[in-house]
Amino acid sequence: MGNGSLEFQNSSNAILADVKGVENKMKVKQSFHLDGADGIRAIACLSVIIHHLTQRLTMQAQSAFGQQMQSFFLLGNTGVSVFFVLSGFLLSFPFWKQYLWEEKYPSIKQYALRRAARIMPGYYASLLVTGLIVPLLFSIPTQSMWERLLAGFGFVSGFNYVTFFPCDINGPLWSIGFEVFCYLLMPLFMFGLFSFLGSRRSFKKALLYWIGVFVFITGVNQLIHTFLTPGPVNRGWEYGIVGGAKYWMPNYNPVGFFSHFAIGIIAAGVTAWLFKNSQKITALKNKGIFDIIGVFCILGAVLLLWCMRHAPEFSWSLQNQPYYFPFYAILIAGALVAAPHSKAFGKILDNRFFKYTAKVSFGLYIWHCLVIYIVTRLWMHNFEVNMMVSFPKWLLTSAVVLVGAYIFAALSYKFIEKPVLNWAHRKKV
């Protein structure tokens, strides 16, 4: 009787411990909130817009201090790298959760549906307006217009310099095809992680796997540089937008940009692991260690851009990739890892203005160049690249463009993007 009671008590304790463990596991899983992501997205979006606005100012006509600041803000194009790191971080995070919590591979149908719903409505609307309607309406001469439009609609424009820019007046659309390419590669590599390491899951092995993926992609990118670099004929921005794309490639190519995406994926894995071990890092969080790391990463990114403000394009980076790769991308990834576990850093990033900017950021990104074109065509005719001498006029015009961009983005979100997103989230696949 005594031994039986003891065995029963031990079994009960074991069951209670298992139940408590499951409850703790569910509690940790339900507590996920990626603080700081909205703030980082808003910064990325606004920095790209500021880059395009700053291009309009005639640098030679500004004061010495003004020229230094303009050189710095021209590097706002690095926001594109931030978008890729952030997308890799956010989109891979659910896969990391499933992997680290010993659960099955996420629904690829749901993933594909939601990605399509997020990208296609707004992108296609913008491409149709800026690539077809506006050029025909204002008789804008466009080289290889139909080839570029078709490639843009198929998200394959980035594989050839002729089609690299889907349309002339909306340059940022080039990155959408690159993003879609990364959307395809990430779940494929994640499937490899689940398949090859699924029976013996560990964070260490998964981290080594993704570092291996990064090395592999870097190797493939080197082969592209070696064998697919375009010839020198008509290569350069002086030959128009197609010549500029020819100059950019292969430093800009979809495979290379997956390296930026992969840094975000690795950062997501670290973040998921920290969530899983949240009790172990409580002391670090309470001491503000993650706040310090986050601030260090953001300030480090700003300092890097300041130091590089006069550096030639494609300098000081791995494989001549743009945006000071991988140093800048790693700093952004560090901020993304630190923010969800910080006491104040993530909340400061996710202020009300940045959260709204993040919500309409896709619309801001795909429509702001059209607003610049409209403002230039109908009002401030010298708001062209390097043509505006007066800083006060530039500042006023830039403010008008920003307001107009937010209006376009809000309308795009409400009437084009959100209805499809709501439908996609309701639909069960």
Secondary structure, DSSP 8 states (H G I E B T S, - for coil): -HHHHHHHHHHHHHHHHHHHHHHHHHHHHHT---TTHHHHHHHHHHHHHHHHHHTTB-GGGS-HHHHHHHHHHGGGGGHHHHHHHHHHHHHHHHHHHHHHTT-----HHHHHHHHHHHHHHHHHHHHHIIIIIHHHHTT---TTHHHHHHHHHTT-GGGSTTTSSS-SS-GGGHHHHHHHHHHHHHHHHHHHHHHHHGGG--HHHHHHHHHHHHHHHHHHHHHHHHH----STT-SGGGHHHHHHHHHTTTS-HHHHHHHHHHHHHHHHHHHHHHHTTTTTHHHHHTTHHHHHHHHHHHHHHHHHHHTTTS-TT-SSGGG-SSSTTHHHHHHHHHHHHGGG-SSHHHHHT-HHHHHHHHTHHHHHHHHHHHHHHHHHHT-TT-STTTB--HHHHHHHHHHHHHHHHHHHHHHIIIIIHHHHHHHHH---
